[in-house]
Amino acid sequence: MAYYSTKTYGHNIGLSACFRQPNAHSHCKFLHGYALQFKFVFGCDELDDKNWVVDFGGLKPLKQWLEDKFDHKVVLDLEDPMMQYFDNLQAAGLCEITALNGVGVERFAYHAWRFADQLVRRMTDDRCYCLSAECAEHGANSAIYKQEN
């Protein structure tokens, strides 16, 4: 038997990220931003001694990670060919950069899933795992990364 619980960090918490997709042939190649939302699904086969999948109070490091990576950040692909220009902006105090291996809501969902999975496995001695993470730009666009067993 499997149990699941969810945790959502909504658009209202202000993860205002600016990013671009340098490989796009559309307007997505330009800087644009959203107040991102993240939703996590946690799972386990056995509940803890409080009958919980995961202690939501123990997820403060997850919220902090999201804020560190996405809150008022310019999120760029490590391979962005214009990185030197963005580095100059950061050096001038005009922005803070988060450089990731891949950008866009699909990759943001993956990066968030990876952090959340490692966190809850550590918190629960591998009793619990993160099944999926969803990143939404707004109500119409989101992407999900799901762990495949």
C-alpha positions in Angstrom: 0.0 0.0 0.0 1.3 3.5 -0.8 0.5 6.8 0.9 0.9 10.2 -0.7 0.8 13.8 0.5 1.4 17.0 -1.3 3.0 20.3 -0.6 2.5 23.4 -2.7 4.4 26.7 -2.8 2.0 28.9 -4.7 2.4 31.9 -7.0 1.6 34.0 -3.9 4.9 33.4 -2.1 6.7 35.4 -4.8 9.2 33.2 -6.5 9.7 35.9 -9.1 12.2 34.4 -11.6 13.3 35.8 -14.9 14.7 33.5 -17.5 15.2 32.8 -21.2 15.6 29.8 -23.4 18.6 30.6 -25.6 17.8 27.8 -28.0 14.2 28.9 -28.7 13.1 30.2 -32.1 10.2 32.0 -30.5 9.9 35.0 -28.1 11.0 32.6 -25.3 14.6 33.4 -26.3 14.1 36.8 -24.6 14.2 37.5 -20.9 10.7 37.0 -19.4 9.5 36.2 -15.9 6.9 34.6 -13.8 6.0 34.1 -10.1 6.6 30.4 -10.2 4.6 27.8 -8.3 5.9 24.4 -7.2 3.9 21.4 -6.1 5.5 18.3 -4.7 4.0 14.8 -4.3 5.7 12.7 -1.5 5.1 9.0 -1.1 5.9 6.1 1.3 4.7 2.6 2.0 4.6 3.0 5.7 3.5 6.1 7.6 5.6 7.4 10.5 4.7 7.2 14.2 2.4 10.3 13.7 0.7 8.7 10.8 2.3 11.1 8.4 4.0 10.6 5.0 6.3 13.6 5.7 6.5 16.2 8.4 5.6 19.4 6.5 7.4 21.4 9.3 10.7 19.7 8.2 10.4 21.1 4.7 11.7 24.5 5.6 15.0 23.7 3.7 13.0 23.0 0.6 11.3 26.4 0.7 14.6 28.0 1.4 16.2 26.2 -1.6 13.3 27.5 -3.8 13.8 31.0 -2.6 17.6 30.8 -3.1 17.2 29.6 -6.7 14.2 31.4 -7.9 13.2 34.4 -5.7 14.1 37.6 -7.7 16.7 35.7 -9.7 17.8 35.7 -13.3 17.8 31.9 -14.0 20.1 31.0 -16.8 21.4 27.8 -18.5 25.0 27.1 -17.7 25.6 26.9 -21.4 23.9 30.2 -22.3 26.0 31.8 -25.0 25.4 35.3 -23.6 26.5 34.4 -20.0 29.3 36.9 -20.0 26.8 39.7 -20.5 24.7 38.5 -17.6 27.8 38.1 -15.4 28.6 41.7 -16.1 25.1 42.7 -15.0 25.5 40.7 -11.8 29.0 42.3 -11.2 27.4 45.7 -11.6 24.8 44.8 -8.9 21.9 44.8 -11.3 20.8 41.2 -10.9 21.5 37.9 -9.1 22.1 34.9 -11.3 21.1 31.3 -10.7 22.9 29.1 -13.2 21.4 25.6 -13.8 21.9 22.7 -16.1 18.9 23.5 -18.2 16.1 26.1 -17.9 12.4 26.2 -18.4 9.6 24.8 -16.3 10.5 21.2 -17.2 14.0 21.6 -16.0 12.9 23.6 -13.0 10.6 20.8 -12.0 13.4 18.3 -12.3 15.9 20.4 -10.3 13.3 20.9 -7.5 12.3 17.2 -7.5 16.0 16.2 -7.1 16.5 18.5 -4.1 13.1 17.5 -2.5 13.8 13.8 -3.0 17.2 14.0 -1.4 15.8 16.1 1.5 12.9 13.8 2.4 15.0 10.6 2.0 17.5 12.1 4.5 14.7 13.3 6.8 13.0 9.9 6.9 15.9 7.5 6.6 14.7 6.6 3.1 11.1 5.8 4.3 9.7 8.6 2.2 10.5 9.8 -1.3 9.5 12.6 -3.7 7.4 11.1 -6.4 7.0 14.2 -8.5 7.5 18.0 -8.7 5.4 20.3 -10.8 6.5 23.8 -11.8 3.9 26.3 -13.1 4.6 29.6 -14.8 0.9 30.5 -14.4 -2.5 28.8 -14.5 -2.1 27.7 -18.1 1.5 26.4 -18.3 3.2 23.9 -16.1 5.5 20.9 -16.3 5.9 17.8 -14.1 9.0 15.7 -13.4 8.0 12.3 -12.1 10.3 9.7 -10.6 10.3 6.5 -12.5 10.8 3.4 -10.4 
